[in-house]
């Protein structure tokens, strides 16, 4: 009789553990606004994007690449048909921190291109507007030189 009580307790514990494990594996239900932009995302996107008076995507891409190189980045990929440039550099003063940037170039309207830069520092998004202002100032100088 003692043995069956022990078996029942063991079975009940096993069943409880199995139920807890199954419940723990259930995926959380996504909310309807999961992919909806937030106010903060829209604000950072406006800081990351600028419109330039450039009619040719190739000229804009060359300007982006030149600006990134002027800022010490190493170009990893450039795809003109997608309007995409990715680059990275080691960050000063430690030189073991990494800054990565992805820049997209897309036609906006006749004679204009929208350029958006998205930067990360050690896999964390950079949200400081000054960083993007510096990039766009350098890009503006590069586009001016290329146009001449």
C-alpha positions, 0 to 999 in steps of 0.5 A: 500500500505504501508503494502505490501511494508513492507511485501516485505522488510521483505520478501527480508530481510528474503530471504537474511538472509536465503541465507547467512545462507545456504552459511555459512553452505557449507563445504569447499572443501578439497584440494588434499594434505589434508592428504599428509605429510609435511616436518615438519611432516616428520622431527618430525616423524624421531625424534619420531622414533628409531630402536632397536635390539630386536627380540621379540615384548613382550620384546620391550613392556615390555621395553617401559612400564618400561621406561615410569614408570621410567619417572613417567608415569601411564600406561593407556593402553597396547595392545600387539597385536597392539603394542600400549602403552598409558600413562600419568602423571602430569607435574611438577612444576604445577601438573595440566598440563598433559603430555600424550604419545602414543608409538607404537612398530612394527616389522621392519626387522629380529631381529629389532623393530621400536618404535615411541613415540608421546607426547602431553602437555596439548593437544598440540604436543611436537616437542622438539627433546630433549624430545624424546631423553630423552625417547629413552635413558631411553628406551635403558637402560630398554631394556638392563636390560630386555635382561640380 
